[in-house]
Amino acid sequence: MDEERVGRRMLFVAWLLFFGLLFAFFYFYERPAKNTYQIKNGAMIINADRQGHYVLDGTIDEQAVEFIVDTGATLVAIPENVAEKLGLRHLYPITVKTANGEVTGSLTRIDTLTFGQFTLHNVKAIIAPASNDRLILLGMNVLSQFTITQQDHRLEIKH
C-alpha cells in the first residue's frame, strides 16, 4: 500500500512539474522580447522582436516614447492617449486610409523628434483617434530621410 501511495505522489509531482514547465515556456515564449539596437559607424542597427517588428526608444519634444518602424505609414502616427500626455495640439482634421479603412484624426506638428543619434525638427504627424496603444508609428515622412536596409531580422537606418 505504501508503494502505491508513493507512486501516486510521484506521478502527481511529475504532472505538476510538467504543467509548470509548460506554463513557463508559453509565458516567456509569448512575451515580446525587448528590442535591442546599436549605433555603429553613424548607423542605427535594430534587431527585430519575436513578432518581426522593429521597436526603438526615442523622444518627442524631449519626452520619452517608443516608436515602431512602419514603412506602410505615410506619416508619423501618434495614439490619442500618447498625444495628450505629450501635450500635442490638434491643428485640423485629416482623413487617412489605413489597413483597417479610413480614419479621421488630427494633423499636428512635432517640434523635435529623436531616435538613436538622429534628430528631426518640425515633423508632421497625425493623432490617431481612440487608440489605446503606446507605440508611435514611425512613418515614411521620417524614414524617407534615411537609407534603410533590412537583412536577417535586422534593420539598418543611416543618413
Backbone as CSV, one residue per row, in Angstrom:
resi,resn,N_x,N_y,N_z,CA_x,CA_y,CA_z,C_x,C_y,C_z
1,MET,0.814,-1.194,0.000,0.000,0.000,0.000,0.856,1.256,0.000
2,ASP,1.986,1.244,0.762,2.862,2.405,0.790,3.485,2.682,-0.567
3,GLU,3.892,1.627,-1.264,4.494,1.798,-2.587,3.491,2.410,-3.551
4,GLU,2.249,2.018,-3.453,1.210,2.561,-4.330,1.000,4.051,-4.045
5,ARG,0.975,4.430,-2.782,0.795,5.834,-2.394,1.992,6.674,-2.865
6,VAL,3.197,6.166,-2.677,4.400,6.868,-3.126,4.376,7.021,-4.644
7,GLY,3.961,5.984,-5.342,3.863,6.018,-6.808,2.885,7.090,-7.272
8,ARG,1.714,7.196,-6.628,0.725,8.219,-6.992,1.268,9.621,-6.732
9,ARG,1.932,9.777,-5.599,2.501,11.093,-5.282,3.580,11.486,-6.294
10,MET,4.403,10.534,-6.664,5.452,10.812,-7.650,4.829,11.185,-8.995
11,LEU,3.761,10.472,-9.384,3.059,10.788,-10.626,2.442,12.179,-10.540
12,PHE,1.846,12.503,-9.401,1.245,13.821,-9.191,2.308,14.920,-9.298
13,VAL,3.447,14.718,-8.653,4.548,15.687,-8.693,5.080,15.824,-10.124
14,ALA,5.188,14.718,-10.834,5.668,14.748,-12.219,4.712,15.575,-13.093
15,TRP,3.398,15.378,-12.923,2.425,16.161,-13.695,2.496,17.644,-13.326
16,LEU,2.626,17.948,-12.041,2.764,19.348,-11.625,4.000,19.980,-12.258
17,LEU,5.097,19.271,-12.236,6.330,19.760,-12.831,6.159,19.959,-14.337
18,PHE,5.530,19.014,-15.000,5.290,19.109,-16.437,4.443,20.335,-16.773
19,PHE,3.332,20.539,-16.068,2.467,21.687,-16.340,3.146,23.009,-15.957
20,GLY,3.962,22.976,-14.904,4.718,24.172,-14.531,5.701,24.568,-15.620
21,LEU,6.417,23.606,-16.158,7.350,23.874,-17.249,6.620,24.335,-18.510
22,LEU,5.486,23.721,-18.800,4.678,24.121,-19.959,4.189,25.556,-19.809
23,PHE,3.712,25.885,-18.615,3.260,27.256,-18.352,4.411,28.239,-18.536
24,ALA,5.572,27.935,-17.958,6.727,28.830,-18.054,7.157,29.014,-19.504
25,PHE,7.157,27.940,-20.272,7.545,28.023,-21.681,6.636,28.983,-22.433
26,PHE,5.317,28.797,-22.333,4.397,29.645,-23.082,4.346,31.060,-22.531
27,TYR,4.552,31.237,-21.257,4.572,32.582,-20.682,5.732,33.380,-21.258
28,PHE,6.913,32.801,-21.269,8.073,33.526,-21.769,8.145,33.543,-23.285
29,TYR,7.596,32.521,-23.959,7.610,32.487,-25.419,6.701,33.560,-25.985
30,GLU,5.515,33.755,-25.424,4.556,34.734,-25.914,4.921,36.156,-25.524
31,ARG,5.761,36.303,-24.546,6.161,37.618,-24.078,7.093,38.261,-25.097
32,PRO,6.807,39.489,-25.525,7.695,40.089,-26.511,9.070,40.370,-25.925
33,ALA,10.078,40.063,-26.700,11.444,40.340,-26.269,11.707,41.830,-26.418
34,LYS,12.451,42.372,-25.507,12.823,43.779,-25.593,13.738,43.933,-26.798
35,ASN,13.390,44.871,-27.647,14.205,45.115,-28.825,15.586,45.602,-28.428
36,THR,16.547,45.223,-29.198,17.887,45.722,-28.989,18.341,46.438,-30.250
37,TYR,19.124,47.459,-30.048,19.698,48.161,-31.186,21.041,48.734,-30.776
38,GLN,21.822,49.043,-31.777,23.138,49.593,-31.508,23.452,50.672,-32.534
39,ILE,24.323,51.570,-32.139,24.793,52.628,-33.018,26.196,52.235,-33.459
40,LYS,26.403,52.178,-34.765,27.697,51.742,-35.273,28.013,52.516,-36.549
41,ASN,29.121,53.208,-36.561,29.578,53.959,-37.738,28.505,54.895,-38.294
42,GLY,27.819,55.602,-37.419,26.801,56.555,-37.845,25.487,55.924,-38.255
43,ALA,25.364,54.621,-38.127,24.133,53.919,-38.482,23.506,53.325,-37.223
44,MET,22.202,53.178,-37.264,21.477,52.537,-36.173,21.029,51.171,-36.680
45,ILE,21.413,50.119,-35.958,21.053,48.759,-36.345,20.081,48.226,-35.303
46,ILE,18.877,47.874,-35.759,17.799,47.442,-34.866,17.505,45.973,-35.127
47,ASN,17.461,45.181,-34.073,17.069,43.775,-34.187,15.554,43.663,-34.068
48,ALA,14.963,42.803,-34.867,13.513,42.583,-34.822,13.133,41.862,-33.534
49,ASP,11.917,42.161,-33.040,11.417,41.412,-31.887,10.852,40.085,-32.371
50,ARG,10.249,39.320,-31.480,9.745,37.988,-31.846,8.642,38.026,-32.903
51,GLN,7.931,39.150,-32.965,6.870,39.282,-33.967,7.402,39.863,-35.277
52,GLY,8.688,40.169,-35.328,9.287,40.718,-36.541,9.198,42.233,-36.633
53,HIS,8.801,42.904,-35.545,8.684,44.358,-35.535,9.988,44.996,-35.083
54,TYR,10.178,46.212,-35.547,11.348,46.989,-35.149,10.880,48.111,-34.234
55,VAL,11.168,47.965,-32.950,10.728,48.914,-31.928,11.970,49.584,-31.346
56,LEU,11.882,50.905,-31.159,13.025,51.625,-30.612,12.570,52.773,-29.732
57,ASP,13.424,53.139,-28.808,13.155,54.255,-27.910,13.520,55.553,-28.600
58,GLY,12.832,56.603,-28.207,13.130,57.926,-28.741,12.467,58.975,-27.886
59,THR,12.407,60.182,-28.418,11.722,61.261,-27.712,10.908,62.086,-28.695
60,ILE,9.865,62.669,-28.165,9.099,63.700,-28.868,9.076,64.885,-27.923
61,ASP,9.606,65.988,-28.410,9.701,67.201,-27.600,10.280,66.900,-26.218
62,GLU,11.365,66.130,-26.224,12.150,65.778,-25.037,11.422,64.869,-24.036
63,GLN,10.336,64.240,-24.463,9.629,63.285,-23.608,9.816,61.877,-24.189
64,ALA,10.145,60.924,-23.337,10.438,59.557,-23.782,9.208,58.894,-24.385
65,VAL,9.415,58.223,-25.534,8.362,57.486,-26.227,8.970,56.225,-26.832
66,GLU,8.096,55.351,-27.334,8.535,54.175,-28.077,7.971,54.251,-29.480
67,PHE,8.847,54.016,-30.455,8.451,54.009,-31.855,8.439,52.587,-32.378
68,ILE,7.581,52.337,-33.364,7.634,51.112,-34.130,7.796,51.534,-35.585
69,VAL,8.799,50.996,-36.253,9.073,51.355,-37.636,7.949,50.791,-38.501
70,ASP,7.308,51.672,-39.294,6.187,51.258,-40.137,6.325,51.891,-41.514
71,THR,6.895,51.125,-42.443,7.090,51.641,-43.796,5.769,51.769,-44.558
72,GLY,4.689,51.241,-43.997,3.375,51.373,-44.629,2.627,52.619,-44.186
73,ALA,3.161,53.327,-43.198,2.519,54.550,-42.708,3.115,55.747,-43.440
74,THR,2.262,56.595,-43.970,2.730,57.787,-44.672,3.328,58.790,-43.699
75,LEU,2.645,58.991,-42.585,3.068,59.965,-41.584,3.363,59.283,-40.252
76,VAL,4.069,59.974,-39.407,4.195,59.548,-38.016,2.785,59.545,-37.441
77,ALA,2.386,58.455,-36.788,1.036,58.341,-36.227,1.131,58.130,-34.724
78,ILE,0.493,59.039,-33.994,0.576,59.031,-32.536,-0.788,58.684,-31.958
79,PRO,-0.879,57.649,-31.130,-2.158,57.340,-30.487,-2.635,58.548,-29.670
80,GLU,-3.930,58.754,-29.659,-4.506,59.927,-28.999,-4.100,60.039,-27.526
81,ASN,-4.092,58.905,-26.821,-3.724,58.960,-25.397,-2.270,59.399,-25.201
82,VAL,-1.383,59.019,-26.104,0.016,59.431,-26.018,0.140,60.912,-26.386
83,ALA,-0.597,61.332,-27.417,-0.556,62.735,-27.839,-0.999,63.664,-26.712
84,GLU,-2.005,63.229,-25.952,-2.467,64.036,-24.811,-1.369,64.172,-23.765
85,LYS,-0.685,63.057,-23.458,0.396,63.099,-22.469,1.550,63.987,-22.939
86,LEU,1.769,64.015,-24.260,2.850,64.819,-24.816,2.458,66.289,-24.969
87,GLY,1.171,66.577,-24.830,0.704,67.953,-24.961,0.679,68.447,-26.390
88,LEU,0.482,67.539,-27.347,0.442,67.934,-28.757,-0.901,68.566,-29.107
89,ARG,-0.850,69.569,-29.956,-2.069,70.284,-30.360,-2.706,69.628,-31.582
90,HIS,-4.035,69.593,-31.589,-4.808,69.146,-32.748,-4.948,70.359,-33.664
91,LEU,-4.279,70.334,-34.822,-4.320,71.501,-35.707,-5.583,71.528,-36.561
92,TYR,-5.813,70.451,-37.316,-7.063,70.350,-38.080,-7.293,68.891,-38.462
93,PRO,-8.561,68.539,-38.753,-8.874,67.136,-39.065,-8.249,66.697,-40.389
94,ILE,-7.882,65.438,-40.434,-7.333,64.847,-41.648,-7.818,63.399,-41.717
95,THR,-8.213,62.962,-42.898,-8.662,61.582,-43.103,-7.588,60.837,-43.871
96,VAL,-7.215,59.666,-43.351,-6.191,58.841,-43.998,-6.719,57.428,-44.179
97,LYS,-6.178,56.745,-45.183,-6.541,55.348,-45.418,-5.550,54.471,-44.679
98,THR,-6.073,53.518,-43.923,-5.241,52.566,-43.183,-5.613,51.155,-43.608
99,ALA,-4.927,50.190,-43.059,-5.248,48.788,-43.334,-6.652,48.449,-42.845
100,ASN,-7.159,49.208,-41.867,-8.491,48.970,-41.317,-9.542,49.910,-41.897
101,GLY,-9.233,50.582,-42.994,-10.190,51.506,-43.609,-9.797,52.953,-43.347
102,GLU,-10.717,53.864,-43.653,-10.443,55.282,-43.461,-10.581,55.677,-41.996
103,VAL,-9.670,56.544,-41.564,-9.660,57.030,-40.188,-9.494,58.540,-40.235
104,THR,-10.286,59.242,-39.449,-10.139,60.682,-39.348,-9.457,61.004,-38.027
105,GLY,-8.326,61.638,-38.140,-7.557,62.049,-36.971,-7.302,63.535,-37.062
106,SER,-6.299,63.984,-36.343,-5.928,65.401,-36.370,-4.480,65.531,-36.775
107,LEU,-4.218,66.489,-37.632,-2.844,66.780,-38.002,-2.193,67.560,-36.869
108,THR,-0.918,67.309,-36.639,-0.159,68.028,-35.622,1.262,68.200,-36.114
109,ARG,2.036,68.985,-35.410,3.453,69.177,-35.707,4.263,68.867,-34.452
110,ILE,5.361,68.165,-34.650,6.268,67.835,-33.563,7.482,68.749,-33.696
111,ASP,7.793,69.476,-32.647,8.944,70.377,-32.705,10.244,69.600,-32.880
112,THR,10.455,68.581,-32.020,11.697,67.804,-32.071,11.386,66.326,-31.871
113,LEU,11.851,65.518,-32.800,11.688,64.066,-32.731,13.089,63.468,-32.792
114,THR,13.402,62.584,-31.839,14.713,61.933,-31.846,14.574,60.427,-31.691
115,PHE,15.499,59.711,-32.289,15.682,58.274,-32.057,17.133,57.970,-32.394
116,GLY,17.753,57.129,-31.561,19.176,56.873,-31.742,19.934,58.180,-31.690
117,GLN,20.813,58.392,-32.652,21.566,59.634,-32.715,20.944,60.637,-33.685
118,PHE,19.744,60.342,-34.172,19.093,61.188,-35.168,18.100,62.150,-34.522
119,THR,18.101,63.387,-34.990,17.171,64.403,-34.510,16.542,65.088,-35.717
120,LEU,15.217,65.203,-35.688,14.485,65.907,-36.742,13.637,66.991,-36.108
121,HIS,13.398,68.057,-36.865,12.624,69.186,-36.364,11.415,69.434,-37.259
122,ASN,10.355,69.971,-36.655,9.140,70.359,-37.374,8.578,69.191,-38.192
123,VAL,8.296,68.097,-37.521,7.835,66.864,-38.167,6.305,66.822,-38.160
124,LYS,5.729,66.579,-39.334,4.287,66.447,-39.460,3.864,65.080,-38.926
125,ALA,2.738,65.031,-38.202,2.240,63.768,-37.646,0.719,63.813,-37.592
126,ILE,0.136,62.641,-37.441,-1.306,62.534,-37.255,-1.565,61.972,-35.869
127,ILE,-2.556,62.529,-35.213,-3.015,61.993,-33.931,-4.148,61.031,-34.257
128,ALA,-3.919,59.749,-33.981,-4.895,58.706,-34.308,-5.927,58.595,-33.189
129,PRO,-7.207,58.685,-33.536,-8.258,58.656,-32.509,-8.460,57.270,-31.904
130,ALA,-8.923,57.288,-30.665,-9.385,56.082,-29.956,-8.404,54.931,-30.002
131,SER,-7.138,55.237,-29.955,-6.136,54.182,-29.911,-5.553,54.128,-28.510
132,ASN,-5.559,52.938,-27.921,-5.018,52.773,-26.573,-3.587,52.260,-26.590
133,ASP,-3.007,52.220,-27.770,-1.638,51.732,-27.881,-0.669,52.773,-27.348
134,ARG,0.535,52.358,-27.008,1.561,53.281,-26.535,2.629,53.505,-27.592
135,LEU,2.642,52.661,-28.631,3.659,52.754,-29.664,3.277,53.783,-30.722
136,ILE,4.255,54.558,-31.128,4.066,55.576,-32.156,4.622,55.019,-33.457
137,LEU,3.818,55.092,-34.517,4.272,54.606,-35.810,5.255,55.605,-36.392
138,LEU,6.448,55.155,-36.688,7.450,55.984,-37.324,7.247,55.815,-38.825
139,GLY,6.566,56.771,-39.433,6.136,56.663,-40.826,7.169,57.136,-41.830
140,MET,6.773,57.060,-43.099,7.680,57.350,-44.197,8.090,58.818,-44.287
141,ASN,7.308,59.749,-43.723,7.761,61.137,-43.760,9.061,61.317,-42.973
142,VAL,9.330,60.431,-42.029,10.613,60.432,-41.311,11.583,59.458,-41.981
143,LEU,11.128,58.244,-42.231,12.015,57.192,-42.733,12.599,57.517,-44.104
144,SER,11.876,58.271,-44.932,12.364,58.591,-46.281,13.586,59.509,-46.250
145,GLN,13.887,60.073,-45.111,15.058,60.940,-44.976,16.338,60.147,-44.702
146,PHE,16.208,58.829,-44.636,17.329,57.958,-44.309,17.461,56.860,-45.350
147,THR,18.618,56.212,-45.342,18.815,54.995,-46.123,18.488,53.836,-45.198
148,ILE,17.589,52.973,-45.647,17.137,51.858,-44.809,17.412,50.553,-45.533
149,THR,18.059,49.628,-44.845,18.260,48.288,-45.392,17.841,47.276,-44.340
150,GLN,17.274,46.178,-44.826,16.817,45.116,-43.928,17.393,43.799,-44.397
151,GLN,17.962,43.053,-43.445,18.517,41.752,-43.758,18.637,40.940,-42.480
152,ASP,18.261,39.680,-42.543,18.399,38.753,-41.412,17.812,39.305,-40.118
153,HIS,16.585,39.796,-40.159,15.877,40.316,-38.987,16.596,41.497,-38.345
154,ARG,17.302,42.239,-39.170,17.985,43.456,-38.718,17.632,44.589,-39.676
155,LEU,17.405,45.737,-39.095,17.101,46.921,-39.887,18.199,47.936,-39.625
156,GLU,18.789,48.452,-40.694,19.832,49.464,-40.556,19.307,50.797,-41.080
157,ILE,19.428,51.819,-40.252,18.994,53.170,-40.628,20.231,54.065,-40.568
158,LYS,20.502,54.755,-41.666,21.639,55.686,-41.678,21.310,56.883,-42.553
159,HIS,22.001,57.979,-42.273,21.829,59.212,-43.047,22.624,59.145,-44.309
